[in-house]
């Protein structure tokens, strides 16, 4: 190549680098600030615990009023562990190496009840079935 063309290519490359640096500086984001954690992360749980403690102070343990007051409390529902994101490809081989032949039932209420019932001793299951037949 001729020296004029090489000089022209160097000038064009330098101009491109300057333009790229200018664009990058305008697109630069400020550094991320970490999210400030809540000062009271389990506020609903602590409120429910306070209500239970007050009920225990007010009524005698195992009395009918105590049981009615405890039963009137709403169930505590946790918000889970994080969420809002989807973890993909946690395995080394990806999803291709996963074996899909094992049956994994949905862990709903009926499935949990079935497992609890199956874990009971045989005589308890027999007695439960006998009582169900009478009803």
Phi, psi and omega in degrees: 000156181278156181297329180293318181293319179297319178295319179296317178298318178297319179295319180294317179299318179297318180296319179296317178297319178296316180297318180296317179297321179294318179294320180294322181291328178283335180268358183297132179267153174290153180297144181290136175263136181294147180291134180281122181291157180293145178283338179228080187291332182243054185296315181295321179294318180293323176297317179295320179297321178297318178297319179296318179297320178294322178295320179295324178289325186282314186252155175288140182297137180070011174280165181294320179297321179298314181295321178295317181294320179293320181293336181283345180289145178286153177289146178277129176241114177288161181267008178086186181253097179070232182107183181077005178215162182238122179276123181245142171054057179285338181276156181294315182277003182076199182278350183290332184270000183283139179267121183262008187281338183280130181281126176239103182290156176294134183275061178274186183296317182293323179293320178294320179296321179297318180294320178297317180296320180292333180280346180289156176298157184299321182293328178290320178295317179298317180295321178296316179295324180294319179293321178297325178293329180287333184281000000 
